[in-house]
Amino acid sequence: MQEDFKQRVLVVGCGGLGGIVASSLLEHGGDSLDVTALTRNRTVADAIRERGFVLRGADGARTVKGRVVEELSRDTAPFDWIILSTQPTQVEDAARAVVPHLGERGAMVCLQNGLCEDRVVEIAGKDRVFGAVVAWGGSMVEPGVYDRTAAGGFTVGRIDGQADDRAMKLALLFEPIGPVIITTNLAGARWSKLAINCAISTLGTVGGRSLGALMLHRFVRRLALEVVTEAVEVARAEKVRLEKVSGTIDMEWLALTEAERQMGGSPGLVAKHGMLLAVGARYRRLRSSMLAAIERGRAPAVDFLNGEIVSRGRKHGISTPWNREACNMVHAIAAGKVQSGMPALEELAGRVPRSDLELRG
């Protein structure tokens, strides 16, 4: 009889985040969860089948055994939760493939950066989609071996802002992984994370280094501020009320004012550079998952980040040259035309000339 009360969970994707989420649910779920991990990568699936999920941390490595499959059979029982942890470029195909296996009161949960909930709602329906803004980092250092690179938790809710009794169940599901905030302004949390990711993930892809190393350079921090400022301007046009990232980083404040864009220095600019230095220190080991995807021969997700800012900015008549050129640079790196590294960031800094702005400080 106990089996009937188990929540059935499917984690789609066993990359850095998906592998840590699946193994954490397996490790802490006990008798209350029935967890299946789904990956199309046979090398990863074989590694997990052979030795389990290997989690590495400051206290050493541990192994978590669990069920991993490469496809679902037609007679697979419905899932209460389907956690989508693929790259944004794969999320729509993944959602279409597994939506037949979603229970009547079940829901899909988007972990991706960007605005993927809008896309998945078109496939599963608005009542069956939750978003989870992830405030921690993880990477798969080799097939089936996972390294959590930063602490943090989740902000969860529905993109339409509706209250839903399932939100508490989702929060309890994720609690062993990190602290969970339930919000009725998921759009604000998602857009704030999008703004910071347009800088951190994309500049990390162009620079090819960890976040801590990149944020030590003043011109990189200024690039990040320009990218974030454009994203905030577009969010305002979309009438989104931005939430603080991780409860501390106020994106409205971080965005450059017109006066700050025109001047070489001010107390406000010093404070904003200091904030980015603090972010770099906190997430110093964080390496761009988009760069890892390129290194594995996959399409980068930059169109779901900076590309969203460019396309939505165009709709509102807002110029977004920094996000446009960052997007172009990532595509050039993916095509093998440019090599990631500091010279690529320096080239990016010169692509949007401003006679009154010295980037290479």
Secondary structure as the mmCIF struct_conf table of DSSP 4:
data_model
#
loop_
_struct_conf.conf_type_id
_struct_conf.id
_struct_conf.beg_label_comp_id
_struct_conf.beg_label_asym_id
_struct_conf.beg_label_seq_id
_struct_conf.end_label_comp_id
_struct_conf.end_label_asym_id
_struct_conf.end_label_seq_id
HELX_RH_3T_P HELX_RH_3T_P1 GLN A 2 PHE A 5
HELX_LH_PP_P HELX_LH_PP_P1 LYS A 6 LYS A 6
STRN STRN1 GLN A 7 VAL A 12
BEND BEND1 GLY A 15 GLY A 15
HELX_RH_AL_P HELX_RH_AL_P1 GLY A 16 HIS A 28
TURN_TY1_P TURN_TY1_P1 GLY A 30 ASP A 31
BEND BEND2 SER A 32 SER A 32
STRN STRN2 LEU A 33 LEU A 38
BEND BEND3 ARG A 40 ARG A 40
HELX_RH_AL_P HELX_RH_AL_P2 ARG A 42 ARG A 51
STRN STRN3 PHE A 53 GLY A 57
TURN_TY1_P TURN_TY1_P2 ALA A 58 ASP A 59
STRN STRN4 GLY A 60 VAL A 64
STRN STRN5 ARG A 67 VAL A 69
BEND BEND4 GLU A 70 GLU A 71
TURN_TY1_P TURN_TY1_P3 ARG A 74 ASP A 75
HELX_LH_PP_P HELX_LH_PP_P2 THR A 76 PRO A 78
STRN STRN6 PHE A 79 LEU A 84
BEND BEND5 THR A 86 THR A 86
HELX_RH_3T_P HELX_RH_3T_P2 PRO A 88 GLN A 90
HELX_RH_AL_P HELX_RH_AL_P3 VAL A 91 VAL A 98
HELX_RH_3T_P HELX_RH_3T_P3 VAL A 99 HIS A 101
STRN STRN7 LEU A 102 CYS A 110
BEND BEND6 ASN A 113 LEU A 115
HELX_RH_AL_P HELX_RH_AL_P4 CYS A 116 ALA A 124
HELX_RH_3T_P HELX_RH_3T_P4 LYS A 126 ARG A 128
STRN STRN8 VAL A 129 VAL A 134
BEND BEND7 TRP A 136 TRP A 136
STRN STRN9 GLY A 137 GLU A 142
TURN_TY1_P TURN_TY1_P4 PRO A 143 GLY A 144
STRN STRN10 VAL A 145 ALA A 150
STRN STRN11 PHE A 154 GLY A 157
TURN_TY1_P TURN_TY1_P5 ILE A 159 ASP A 160
TURN_TY1_P TURN_TY1_P6 ASP A 165 ASP A 165
HELX_RH_AL_P HELX_RH_AL_P5 ARG A 166 PHE A 174
TURN_TY1_P TURN_TY1_P7 GLU A 175 ILE A 177
BEND BEND8 GLY A 178 GLY A 178
STRN STRN12 VAL A 180 ILE A 182
BEND BEND9 THR A 184 THR A 184
HELX_RH_AL_P HELX_RH_AL_P6 LEU A 186 GLY A 207
BEND BEND10 ARG A 209 ARG A 209
HELX_RH_AL_P HELX_RH_AL_P7 LEU A 211 LEU A 214
TURN_TY1_P TURN_TY1_P8 MET A 215 LEU A 216
BEND BEND11 HIS A 217 HIS A 217
HELX_RH_AL_P HELX_RH_AL_P8 ARG A 218 ALA A 237
TURN_TY1_P TURN_TY1_P9 GLU A 238 LYS A 239
HELX_LH_PP_P HELX_LH_PP_P3 LEU A 242 LYS A 244
STRN STRN13 VAL A 245 VAL A 245
TURN_TY1_P TURN_TY1_P10 SER A 246 THR A 248
STRN STRN14 ILE A 249 ILE A 249
HELX_RH_AL_P HELX_RH_AL_P9 MET A 251 LEU A 254
BEND BEND12 ALA A 255 ALA A 255
HELX_LH_PP_P HELX_LH_PP_P4 LEU A 256 THR A 257
HELX_RH_AL_P HELX_RH_AL_P10 GLU A 258 GLN A 262
BEND BEND13 MET A 263 GLY A 264
HELX_RH_AL_P HELX_RH_AL_P11 PRO A 267 ARG A 282
TURN_TY1_P TURN_TY1_P11 TYR A 283 ARG A 285
HELX_RH_AL_P HELX_RH_AL_P12 SER A 289 GLU A 295
TURN_TY1_P TURN_TY1_P12 ARG A 296 GLY A 297
HELX_LH_PP_P HELX_LH_PP_P5 ARG A 298 PRO A 300
BEND BEND14 ALA A 301 ALA A 301
HELX_RH_3T_P HELX_RH_3T_P5 VAL A 302 PHE A 304
TURN_TY1_P TURN_TY1_P13 LEU A 305 LEU A 305
HELX_RH_AL_P HELX_RH_AL_P13 ASN A 306 LYS A 315
TURN_TY1_P TURN_TY1_P14 HIS A 316 GLY A 317
HELX_RH_AL_P HELX_RH_AL_P14 PRO A 321 ALA A 334
TURN_TY1_P TURN_TY1_P15 ALA A 335 GLY A 336
BEND BEND15 LYS A 337 VAL A 338
BEND BEND16 GLY A 341 GLY A 341
HELX_RH_AL_P HELX_RH_AL_P15 MET A 342 ALA A 349
TURN_TY1_P TURN_TY1_P16 GLY A 350 GLY A 350
BEND BEND17 ARG A 351 VAL A 352
TURN_TY1_P TURN_TY1_P17 SER A 355 ASP A 356
#
